Amino acid sequence: MPEVESRELIAADLRVLISQIESSMRRTATAMAQEHRSDPESSADVFVLDDVTPRYARAIAALDACRAGLGHALECLSEASGTL
């Protein structure tokens, strides 16, 4: 497989992974919102200390870090080949 074609396939894989991570982030945010709406104690005046928000927030932060790392890998690959 020629080097250029190989880099293009790697770049395509990275773009797919970034897209999947962004989709997971949206699903996680939606699940967090739904869980808050189904909570009978949720209101603007009530704060629940053992809220599920930290769990979801950590998951979203980890996904965001993965997305950033993949984006950086894509940039490095692009720099090495000109542009992809």
DSSP file (Angstrom, degrees, kcal/mol; ACC not computed):
  #  RESIDUE AA STRUCTURE BP1 BP2  ACC     N-H-->O    O-->H-N    N-H-->O    O-->H-N    TCO  KAPPA ALPHA  PHI   PSI    X-CA   Y-CA   Z-CA
    1    1 A M              0   0    0      0, 0.0     5,-0.0     0, 0.0     0, 0.0   0.000 360.0 360.0 360.0 127.7    0.0    0.0    0.0
    2    2 A P     >  -     0   0    0      0, 0.0     4,-2.3     0, 0.0     5,-0.2  -0.235 360.0-116.7 -60.9 151.9    1.5    3.4   -1.0
    3    3 A E  H  > S+     0   0    0      1,-0.2     4,-2.4     2,-0.2     5,-0.2   0.877 113.3  51.3 -58.7 -42.2    2.5    5.7    1.9
    4    4 A V  H  > S+     0   0    0      1,-0.2     4,-2.2     2,-0.2    -1,-0.2   0.919 110.7  48.1 -64.1 -43.6    0.0    8.4    0.9
    5    5 A E  H  > S+     0   0    0      1,-0.2     4,-2.1     2,-0.2    -1,-0.2   0.893 110.5  52.5 -64.3 -38.9   -2.9    5.9    0.8
    6    6 A S  H  X S+     0   0    0     -4,-2.3     4,-2.3     2,-0.2    -2,-0.2   0.931 110.0  47.6 -61.8 -46.9   -1.9    4.5    4.1
    7    7 A R  H  X S+     0   0    0     -4,-2.4     4,-2.7     1,-0.2    -2,-0.2   0.883 110.5  52.8 -62.6 -38.3   -1.9    8.0    5.7
    8    8 A E  H  X S+     0   0    0     -4,-2.2     4,-2.2     2,-0.2    -1,-0.2   0.887 109.4  48.5 -65.3 -38.3   -5.3    8.7    4.2
    9    9 A L  H  X S+     0   0    0     -4,-2.1     4,-2.3     2,-0.2    -2,-0.2   0.901 111.9  49.0 -67.3 -40.7   -6.8    5.5    5.6
   10   10 A I  H  X S+     0   0    0     -4,-2.3     4,-2.5     2,-0.2    -2,-0.2   0.927 111.5  49.7 -63.1 -44.4   -5.3    6.4    9.1
   11   11 A A  H  X S+     0   0    0     -4,-2.7     4,-2.4     1,-0.2    -2,-0.2   0.899 109.9  51.0 -61.6 -40.9   -6.8    9.9    8.8
   12   12 A A  H  X S+     0   0    0     -4,-2.2     4,-2.1     2,-0.2    -1,-0.2   0.909 109.9  50.0 -63.4 -41.6  -10.2    8.5    7.9
   13   13 A D  H  X S+     0   0    0     -4,-2.3     4,-2.5     1,-0.2    -2,-0.2   0.913 110.0  50.6 -61.5 -42.9  -10.1    6.1   10.9
   14   14 A L  H  X S+     0   0    0     -4,-2.5     4,-2.5     1,-0.2    -2,-0.2   0.906 109.3  50.6 -62.5 -41.6   -9.2    9.0   13.2
   15   15 A R  H  X S+     0   0    0     -4,-2.4     4,-2.3     2,-0.2    -1,-0.2   0.894 110.3  49.8 -63.2 -39.4  -12.1   11.0   11.8
   16   16 A V  H  X S+     0   0    0     -4,-2.1     4,-2.4     2,-0.2    -2,-0.2   0.926 111.2  49.1 -64.6 -44.1  -14.5    8.1   12.4
   17   17 A L  H  X S+     0   0    0     -4,-2.5     4,-2.4     2,-0.2    -2,-0.2   0.912 110.6  50.2 -62.1 -42.7  -13.2    7.7   16.0
   18   18 A I  H  X S+     0   0    0     -4,-2.5     4,-2.5     1,-0.2    -1,-0.2   0.916 110.9  49.9 -60.6 -43.3  -13.7   11.4   16.6
   19   19 A S  H  X S+     0   0    0     -4,-2.3     4,-2.1     1,-0.2    -2,-0.2   0.897 110.6  49.5 -62.8 -41.2  -17.2   11.3   15.3
   20   20 A Q  H  X S+     0   0    0     -4,-2.4     4,-2.3     2,-0.2    -1,-0.2   0.894 110.7  50.0 -66.1 -39.3  -18.0    8.2   17.5
   21   21 A I  H  X S+     0   0    0     -4,-2.4     4,-2.4     2,-0.2    -2,-0.2   0.924 110.1  50.1 -64.8 -43.7  -16.6   10.0   20.5
   22   22 A E  H  X S+     0   0    0     -4,-2.5     4,-2.1     1,-0.2    -1,-0.2   0.887 110.3  51.0 -61.9 -38.0  -18.7   13.1   19.8
   23   23 A S  H  X S+     0   0    0     -4,-2.1     4,-2.4     2,-0.2    -1,-0.2   0.911 109.7  49.8 -64.3 -42.3  -21.8   10.9   19.4
   24   24 A S  H  X S+     0   0    0     -4,-2.3     4,-2.5     2,-0.2    -2,-0.2   0.877 108.7  53.1 -63.8 -37.5  -21.1    9.3   22.8
   25   25 A M  H  X S+     0   0    0     -4,-2.4     4,-2.4     2,-0.2    -1,-0.2   0.916 109.8  47.7 -63.9 -42.7  -20.7   12.7   24.4
   26   26 A R  H  X S+     0   0    0     -4,-2.1     4,-2.3     2,-0.2    -2,-0.2   0.919 112.7  48.9 -64.3 -42.4  -24.1   13.7   23.0
   27   27 A R  H  X S+     0   0    0     -4,-2.4     4,-2.7     2,-0.2    -2,-0.2   0.897 111.1  50.3 -63.7 -39.9  -25.7   10.5   24.3
   28   28 A T  H  X S+     0   0    0     -4,-2.5     4,-2.4     2,-0.2    -1,-0.2   0.919 110.8  48.4 -64.7 -43.7  -24.1   10.9   27.7
   29   29 A A  H  X S+     0   0    0     -4,-2.4     4,-2.2     2,-0.2    -2,-0.2   0.894 112.6  49.3 -63.3 -39.5  -25.4   14.5   28.0
   30   30 A T  H  X S+     0   0    0     -4,-2.3     4,-2.6     2,-0.2    -2,-0.2   0.922 110.7  49.6 -65.3 -44.0  -28.8   13.3   26.9
   31   31 A A  H  X S+     0   0    0     -4,-2.7     4,-2.4     1,-0.2    -2,-0.2   0.894 110.7  50.8 -62.1 -39.9  -28.8   10.5   29.5
   32   32 A M  H  X S+     0   0    0     -4,-2.4     4,-1.9     2,-0.2    -1,-0.2   0.926 111.6  47.3 -63.5 -44.2  -27.7   12.9   32.2
   33   33 A A  H  X S+     0   0    0     -4,-2.2     4,-2.0     1,-0.2    -2,-0.2   0.903 113.0  48.8 -64.5 -40.9  -30.6   15.3   31.3
   34   34 A Q  H  X S+     0   0    0     -4,-2.6     4,-1.9     1,-0.2    -1,-0.2   0.890 109.2  52.2 -66.9 -38.8  -33.1   12.5   31.2
   35   35 A E  H  X S+     0   0    0     -4,-2.4     4,-0.6     1,-0.2    -1,-0.2   0.876 109.8  49.5 -65.7 -36.3  -32.0   11.1   34.6
   36   36 A H  H >< S+     0   0    0     -4,-1.9     3,-0.6     1,-0.2    -1,-0.2   0.889 110.5  50.3 -68.4 -38.8  -32.4   14.6   36.1
   37   37 A R  H 3< S+     0   0    0     -4,-2.0    -2,-0.2     1,-0.2    -1,-0.2   0.839 109.6  50.4 -68.7 -31.7  -35.9   15.0   34.6
   38   38 A S  H 3< S+     0   0    0     -4,-1.9    -1,-0.2    -5,-0.1    -2,-0.2   0.592  85.8 103.4 -83.3  -8.7  -37.0   11.6   36.0
   39   39 A D    X<  -     0   0    0     -4,-0.6     3,-1.5    -3,-0.6    -3,-0.0  -0.632  63.8-152.7 -76.0 117.6  -35.7   12.4   39.5
   40   40 A P  T 3  S+     0   0    0      0, 0.0    -1,-0.2     0, 0.0    -4,-0.0   0.764  94.4  51.7 -63.6 -23.7  -38.8   13.2   41.6
   41   41 A E  T 3  S+     0   0    0      2,-0.0     2,-0.4    -3,-0.0     5,-0.1   0.517  82.4 114.3 -89.8  -3.7  -36.6   15.5   43.8
   42   42 A S    <   +     0   0    0     -3,-1.5     2,-0.3    -6,-0.2     5,-0.1  -0.530  35.4 126.1 -76.4 125.3  -35.2   17.5   41.0
   43   43 A S  B >  S-A   46   0A   0      3,-0.5     3,-0.8    -2,-0.4    -2,-0.0  -0.946  73.1 -95.7-159.9 172.5  -36.2   21.1   41.0
   44   44 A A  T 3  S+     0   0    0     -2,-0.3    -2,-0.0     1,-0.2    -1,-0.0   0.752 123.1  48.4 -68.1 -22.3  -34.5   24.4   41.0
   45   45 A D  T 3  S+     0   0    0      2,-0.0     2,-0.5    -3,-0.0    -1,-0.2   0.498  99.1  76.6 -97.6  -4.5  -34.7   24.6   44.8
   46   46 A V  B <   -A   43   0A   0     -3,-0.8    -3,-0.5    -5,-0.1     2,-0.5  -0.914  55.6-167.8-115.5 131.8  -33.4   21.1   45.7
   47   47 A F        -     0   0    0     -2,-0.5     2,-0.6    -5,-0.1    -3,-0.0  -0.976   7.5-158.0-116.0 125.4  -29.7   20.1   45.6
   48   48 A V    >   -     0   0    0     -2,-0.5     3,-1.0     1,-0.1    -2,-0.0  -0.903   3.5-158.2-104.1 122.1  -29.0   16.3   45.9
   49   49 A L  T 3  S+     0   0    0     -2,-0.6    -1,-0.1     1,-0.3     0, 0.0   0.841  90.5  51.8 -72.3 -33.4  -25.5   15.7   47.1
   50   50 A D  T 3  S+     0   0    0      3,-0.0    -1,-0.3     4,-0.0    -2,-0.0  -0.097  84.0 156.9 -94.9  37.9  -25.2   12.2   45.7
   51   51 A D    <   -     0   0    0     -3,-1.0     4,-0.3     1,-0.1   -15,-0.0  -0.138  51.0-128.8 -58.0 153.7  -26.2   13.4   42.3
   52   52 A V  S  > S+     0   0    0      1,-0.2     4,-2.0     2,-0.1     3,-0.5   0.549  89.0  93.9 -82.0  -8.9  -25.3   11.4   39.1
   53   53 A T  H  > S+     0   0    0      1,-0.2     4,-3.3     2,-0.2     5,-0.2   0.891  78.8  54.7 -54.6 -45.8  -23.9   14.5   37.5
   54   54 A P  H  > S+     0   0    0      0, 0.0     4,-2.5     0, 0.0    -1,-0.2   0.898 107.7  50.9 -57.8 -38.7  -20.3   13.9   38.6
   55   55 A R  H  > S+     0   0    0     -3,-0.5     4,-1.9    -4,-0.3    -2,-0.2   0.946 115.6  41.1 -62.4 -48.3  -20.3   10.5   37.1
   56   56 A Y  H  X S+     0   0    0     -4,-2.0     4,-2.8     2,-0.2     5,-0.2   0.886 113.1  54.4 -67.3 -38.6  -21.5   11.8   33.8
   57   57 A A  H  X S+     0   0    0     -4,-3.3     4,-2.4    -5,-0.2    -2,-0.2   0.901 108.8  48.7 -63.0 -40.5  -19.3   14.8   34.0
   58   58 A R  H  X S+     0   0    0     -4,-2.5     4,-2.4    -5,-0.2    -1,-0.2   0.901 111.5  50.0 -65.4 -39.9  -16.2   12.6   34.4
   59   59 A A  H  X S+     0   0    0     -4,-1.9     4,-2.4     2,-0.2    -2,-0.2   0.925 112.1  46.8 -63.9 -44.0  -17.3   10.4   31.5
   60   60 A I  H  X S+     0   0    0     -4,-2.8     4,-2.5     1,-0.2    -2,-0.2   0.897 111.8  51.5 -65.3 -39.8  -17.8   13.5   29.3
   61   61 A A  H  X S+     0   0    0     -4,-2.4     4,-2.1     2,-0.2    -2,-0.2   0.903 110.7  48.3 -64.0 -40.7  -14.4   14.9   30.4
   62   62 A A  H  X S+     0   0    0     -4,-2.4     4,-2.1     2,-0.2    -2,-0.2   0.913 112.6  48.1 -65.9 -42.1  -12.7   11.6   29.5
   63   63 A L  H  X S+     0   0    0     -4,-2.4     4,-2.6     1,-0.2    -2,-0.2   0.893 110.2  52.5 -64.0 -38.9  -14.4   11.4   26.1
   64   64 A D  H  X S+     0   0    0     -4,-2.5     4,-2.4     2,-0.2    -2,-0.2   0.890 108.1  50.7 -64.3 -39.0  -13.4   15.0   25.5
   65   65 A A  H  X S+     0   0    0     -4,-2.1     4,-2.4     2,-0.2    -1,-0.2   0.900 110.7  49.4 -64.8 -40.3   -9.7   14.2   26.3
   66   66 A C  H  X S+     0   0    0     -4,-2.1     4,-2.6     2,-0.2     5,-0.2   0.926 110.6  50.0 -62.7 -44.2   -9.9   11.3   23.9
   67   67 A R  H  X S+     0   0    0     -4,-2.6     4,-2.5     1,-0.2    -2,-0.2   0.910 111.0  49.4 -61.1 -42.5  -11.3   13.5   21.2
   68   68 A A  H  X S+     0   0    0     -4,-2.4     4,-2.3     2,-0.2    -1,-0.2   0.909 111.1  49.5 -64.0 -42.1   -8.6   16.1   21.8
   69   69 A G  H  X S+     0   0    0     -4,-2.4     4,-2.3     2,-0.2    -2,-0.2   0.909 112.5  46.9 -63.7 -42.6   -5.9   13.4   21.6
   70   70 A L  H  X S+     0   0    0     -4,-2.6     4,-2.4     2,-0.2    -1,-0.2   0.887 110.9  52.6 -66.9 -38.1   -7.3   12.0   18.4
   71   71 A G  H  X S+     0   0    0     -4,-2.5     4,-2.3    -5,-0.2    -2,-0.2   0.902 109.7  49.0 -62.5 -40.5   -7.6   15.5   16.9
   72   72 A H  H  X S+     0   0    0     -4,-2.3     4,-2.7     2,-0.2    -2,-0.2   0.910 109.6  51.6 -65.4 -41.8   -4.0   16.1   17.8
   73   73 A A  H  X S+     0   0    0     -4,-2.3     4,-2.3     1,-0.2    -2,-0.2   0.904 109.9  49.9 -60.4 -41.1   -3.0   12.8   16.1
   74   74 A L  H  X S+     0   0    0     -4,-2.4     4,-2.4     2,-0.2    -1,-0.2   0.906 110.5  49.7 -64.5 -41.7   -4.9   13.9   13.0
   75   75 A E  H  X S+     0   0    0     -4,-2.3     4,-2.6     2,-0.2    -2,-0.2   0.923 110.9  49.5 -61.9 -44.4   -3.1   17.2   13.0
   76   76 A C  H  X S+     0   0    0     -4,-2.7     4,-1.9     1,-0.2    -2,-0.2   0.904 111.8  48.6 -62.0 -41.7    0.3   15.5   13.4
   77   77 A L  H  X S+     0   0    0     -4,-2.3     4,-1.1     2,-0.2    -1,-0.2   0.897 111.5  50.0 -64.9 -40.3   -0.5   13.2   10.5
   78   78 A S  H  X S+     0   0    0     -4,-2.4     4,-0.9     1,-0.2     3,-0.4   0.902 109.5  51.0 -64.9 -41.4   -1.7   16.1    8.4
   79   79 A E  H  < S+     0   0    0     -4,-2.6     3,-0.4     1,-0.2    -1,-0.2   0.873 107.8  53.5 -63.5 -36.8    1.5   18.0    9.1
   80   80 A A  H  < S+     0   0    0     -4,-1.9    -1,-0.2     1,-0.2    -2,-0.2   0.774 120.6  31.0 -69.6 -25.5    3.6   15.0    8.1
   81   81 A S  H  < S-     0   0    0     -4,-1.1     2,-1.0    -3,-0.4    -1,-0.2   0.345 110.0-109.7-115.6   6.7    1.9   14.7    4.8
   82   82 A G  S  < S-     0   0    0     -4,-0.9     2,-0.3    -3,-0.4    -1,-0.1  -0.768  83.9 -17.4 100.2 -88.9    1.0   18.3    3.9
   83   83 A T              0   0    0     -2,-1.0    -4,-0.0    -3,-0.1    -8,-0.0  -0.985 360.0 360.0-151.0 146.1   -2.8   18.1    4.3
   84   84 A L              0   0    0     -2,-0.3    -1,-0.1   -10,-0.1    -6,-0.0   0.347 360.0 360.0-119.9 360.0   -5.3   15.3    4.4
